[in-house]
Amino acid sequence: MSESEQARTGMGASSTQRPRGSDGGAQAKAPIEGASAKPKSSSAHNPAQNQAQPTALTWVGRASIGVFVLVAVAVVWVTNLFLTERYTILTRNRSEVRQALYSGNLLSELQRNAIVPILLSRDPALIGALNSNDYSQTSQWLISYVDEIGAAGILLLDTSGKVVASTGRERLGETHAADGYFIDALRTNDTIFKVSPRESGGYDFTYSRKIDINNTFAGVIVVEVDLAKFERSWLGISDAVIVTNSEGMIILSTEPQWRGKSEAEALKDAATPTAIERALQVTADWTALPAEAYLGGEAVMRLENRIPFRGWRMASFTTYASVREKVNTVLALEIMGFAILLAGVFYLSSRRALSQAGLFQRESAELRQLNIALQREVAERKKAEKSLQVAEQTLAQSSKLAALGEMSAAVSHELNQPLAAMKTYLAGARLLLQRKRPDEAVAAFQRIDDLIDRMGAITRQLKSYARKGGDSLQPVDLRECVNGALSMMEPQLKSRTVELVRTLPTEPVRVMGDRLRLEQVLVNLLRNALDASRAVENPRVEIMVTVGETATISVRDNGEGIANLDELFEPFYTTKAPGDGVGLGLAISSGIVNELGGRLTARDARTGTGAVFDVSLPLLKRDAEAAE
């Protein structure tokens, strides 16, 4: 049922029940007039008084009924205005939350696939196949890889643009030399994102990157992103959703015929009423706010937000049908209450007229049936709302579990450091026990127990993310974070001859954060500093905490310095030998600092060699610290 039909139904219900009350009032006044006429025969000596009494009672009864009807109409009207505005705002808020979830899922899918061409362009198996021109196993390897990342497809093109390996066997041998993603990939060393229209309708979304072998162009890797799955999921929940590019063209839509058009053209194509019909439609809609758009002749609520990806924008259209249904339910209950009250008044006033008992019994039966029908409808509405809430919670939890795979690599990287420290402490404890020094061995075991607690806290972060919610931020003293990180790194520091300089203020330096995660950042920076100064004759590592407009932790080493600042914080970028690291430490650290409202920067040392990493965090205000 459309919004206008529901609005007319709600108005019809109110208009059909009010005449029933007025008719009942007229019928209820008849016995009063009859009852007042009886004394006329027994007191015939005062006819003027007997004639004036029924006239006065009739006038009072009519005035009371008129006031009651006016009050009922006023209450229903005010309730309609208030509830319509309230439910309209609630519907808008729910649509905004749902739209934010849609845009977040879309951005997550794009970002997750953006890193795949970088990894594949450096894959030894693909490079070996391009060198030897042996692609017998390449397609099978790509098929196994595409299942892990969830992409629509992966293509490997040679220098001529011919498909030499593909996740779809039927595409082998195709030529894409004239396609934009192949041509653009040849012009740059970066990953290219391309939106290409299909002949059958819709768009293809691809990431492509050039593969160089010894600075020689060897081929192009193409990753096709599956965004059509979001259209299918939106279609089952929202009324209409569109995504436009920076030029305003619709590239994703729950309505297939809208793709490739602007929003104005898409809405214009839908059947719209004339100006007079639209004016009548607005009157029937009973919306609290002006209609933002018309879709198929029906007033809809239009919401728009920006997707932080190449100027894309998302717009959704939601009808006011749910608003009208909820308001009509409450109005029906109110009207029923007034009808029951009016029927009670009529019943009490007509108790002296036995001839009207049958009429009131029939009216009571009808009201009971109406009450049962309304209760059944209210129960169905509540059940539908509860099912919708469960579906939205399930969708939000599924989005978290989809991102859980990305967090697993980060957590495994963070667990490697406590495991390495535990191994060193175990070896030391074994030696201490062999030398019959149990007290020192117990201290080593205590440190191992602390490291196990730390690993448990890291896994709890992953577990809490997979459920719902996380730990709240608390005031943290940066000096304690530095001491905890150095305690964590004590085995690595003792195993090498390194000059460690620690400079800390005498007063506490407090910020709002998570001590465990801050210690993870510092351990990553200290470990990188130790690795960078491994080949230096006199290795030196400095860690210093300073206070200005922000709180800053600086980690300085006298190693080889930074070779590539642009890609330093990119995931999986590393200058270490294979097996020494996967290139996730700085990417994880940067993400943690950004979540805490700070910034992680890197620069070369001004004097001599080496690098400096600065962690800047906002200071905790004194009034907030006092409240804590």
Secondary structure, 3 states (H helix, E strand, C coil): CCHHHHHHHHHHHHHHHHHHHHHHHHHHHHHHHHHHHCHHHHCCCCHHHHHHHHHHHHHHHHHHHHHHHHHHHHHHHHHHHHHHHHHHHHHHHHHHHHHHHHHHHHHHHHHHHHCHHHHHHCCHHHHHHHHHCCCCCHHHHHHHHHHHHCCCEEEEECCCCEEEEECCHHHCCCECCCCHHHHHHHCCCCCEEEEEECCCCCEEEEEEEEEEECCEEEEEEEEEECCHHHHHHHHCCCCEEEEECCCCEEEEECCHHHCCCEHHHHHHHCCCCCHHHHHHHHHHHCCCCCCCEEECCEEEEEEEEECCCCCCEEEEEEECHHHHHHHHHHHHHHHHHHHHHHHHHHHHHCCCCHHHHHHHHHHHHHHHHHHHHHHHHHHHHHHHHHHHHHHHHHHHHHHHHHHHHHHHHHHHHHHHHHHHHHHHHHHHHHHHHHCCCHHHHHHHHHHHHHHHHHHHHHHHHHHHHHCCCCCCCEEEEHHHHHHHHHHHCHHHHHHCCCEEEEECCCCCCEEEECHHHHHHHHHHHHHHHHHHCCCCCCCEEEEEEEECCEEEEEEEECCCCCCCCCCCCCCCCCCCCCCCCCCCHHHHHHHHHHHCCCEEEEEECCCCCCEEEEEEEEECCHHHHHHC
